[in-house]
């Protein structure tokens, strides 16, 4: 953890990775991540996604479509 604290904030990479429990598994492309409704599961009027990693820096964005 000390290594991460020593790195400048801009060098930390963002990552969003779907874990596969609510749809397909795998990483999404950034730096402006789009989380499509087809990557999740709809139950009634609710849309669910599941992530093993969700890390977005202040200069990046994550948008859910659906």
ROLOFI-150130 format. One record per residue (C-alpha): y, x, z negated; residue in three letters; residue number from 1. Coordinates in Angstrom, 2 decimals. Layout:
# residues N
+---------+---------+---------+--------+-----+
!       Y !       X !       Z ! residu ! num !
+---------+---------+---------+--------+-----+
!       Y !       X !       Z !    Ala ! NUM !
...
+---------+---------+---------+--------+-----+
//
This chain:
# residues 66
+---------+---------+---------+--------+-----+
!       Y !       X !       Z ! residu ! num !
+---------+---------+---------+--------+-----+
!    0.00 !    0.00 !    0.00 !    Unk !   1 !
!    2.38 !    2.90 !   -0.62 !    Unk !   2 !
!    2.09 !    3.84 !    3.06 !    Unk !   3 !
!    3.38 !    0.43 !    4.16 !    Unk !   4 !
!    6.27 !    0.64 !    1.73 !    Unk !   5 !
!    7.25 !    4.02 !    3.17 !    Unk !   6 !
!    7.42 !    2.78 !    6.78 !    Unk !   7 !
!   10.72 !    1.41 !    8.10 !    Unk !   8 !
!   10.60 !   -2.39 !    8.40 !    Unk !   9 !
!   10.91 !   -2.27 !   12.19 !    Unk !  10 !
!    7.65 !   -0.28 !   12.49 !    Unk !  11 !
!    5.51 !   -2.94 !   10.83 !    Unk !  12 !
!    3.72 !   -4.97 !   13.49 !    Unk !  13 !
!    3.34 !   -8.71 !   13.42 !    Unk !  14 !
!    0.08 !  -10.38 !   14.20 !    Unk !  15 !
!   -1.33 !  -13.89 !   14.32 !    Unk !  16 !
!   -5.10 !  -14.21 !   14.56 !    Unk !  17 !
!   -7.02 !  -17.50 !   14.75 !    Unk !  18 !
!  -10.20 !  -17.42 !   12.65 !    Unk !  19 !
!  -12.23 !  -19.85 !   14.80 !    Unk !  20 !
!  -12.91 !  -22.56 !   12.22 !    Unk !  21 !
!  -10.58 !  -25.13 !   13.85 !    Unk !  22 !
!  -10.74 !  -23.91 !   17.46 !    Unk !  23 !
!  -11.14 !  -20.66 !   19.36 !    Unk !  24 !
!  -10.99 !  -17.33 !   17.53 !    Unk !  25 !
!   -8.85 !  -14.33 !   18.39 !    Unk !  26 !
!   -5.36 !  -12.85 !   18.34 !    Unk !  27 !
!   -2.28 !  -14.44 !   19.89 !    Unk !  28 !
!    0.22 !  -12.49 !   22.00 !    Unk !  29 !
!    3.68 !  -11.84 !   20.54 !    Unk !  30 !
!    6.41 !  -11.07 !   19.73 !    Unk !  31 !
!    7.21 !  -14.77 !   20.31 !    Unk !  32 !
!    3.91 !  -16.41 !   19.37 !    Unk !  33 !
!    3.06 !  -19.85 !   20.81 !    Unk !  34 !
!    0.46 !  -21.83 !   18.89 !    Unk !  35 !
!   -0.76 !  -24.49 !   21.32 !    Unk !  36 !
!   -2.37 !  -27.75 !   20.24 !    Unk !  37 !
!   -5.47 !  -26.76 !   22.24 !    Unk !  38 !
!   -6.03 !  -23.92 !   19.75 !    Unk !  39 !
!   -6.59 !  -26.34 !   16.89 !    Unk !  40 !
!   -8.41 !  -29.52 !   15.93 !    Unk !  41 !
!   -6.90 !  -33.01 !   15.84 !    Unk !  42 !
!   -8.09 !  -35.48 !   13.19 !    Unk !  43 !
!   -6.31 !  -38.81 !   13.35 !    Unk !  44 !
!   -2.60 !  -38.07 !   13.74 !    Unk !  45 !
!   -2.94 !  -34.58 !   12.22 !    Unk !  46 !
!   -3.30 !  -31.25 !   14.00 !    Unk !  47 !
!   -4.99 !  -28.39 !   12.12 !    Unk !  48 !
!   -5.04 !  -24.64 !   12.83 !    Unk !  49 !
!   -6.75 !  -21.93 !   10.81 !    Unk !  50 !
!   -5.71 !  -18.28 !   10.71 !    Unk !  51 !
!   -7.32 !  -15.12 !    9.39 !    Unk !  52 !
!   -3.95 !  -13.36 !    9.70 !    Unk !  53 !
!   -0.44 !  -14.80 !    9.98 !    Unk !  54 !
!    2.25 !  -12.13 !    9.87 !    Unk !  55 !
!    5.57 !  -12.58 !   11.70 !    Unk !  56 !
!    8.53 !  -10.21 !   11.33 !    Unk !  57 !
!   12.14 !  -11.41 !   11.10 !    Unk !  58 !
!   12.81 !  -10.44 !   14.75 !    Unk !  59 !
!    9.83 !  -12.48 !   16.03 !    Unk !  60 !
!    8.94 !  -16.18 !   16.11 !    Unk !  61 !
!    5.95 !  -18.50 !   15.88 !    Unk !  62 !
!    6.18 !  -21.93 !   17.53 !    Unk !  63 !
!    3.59 !  -24.66 !   17.20 !    Unk !  64 !
!    3.25 !  -26.99 !   20.19 !    Unk !  65 !
!    1.68 !  -30.33 !   19.55 !    Unk !  66 !
+---------+---------+---------+--------+-----+
//
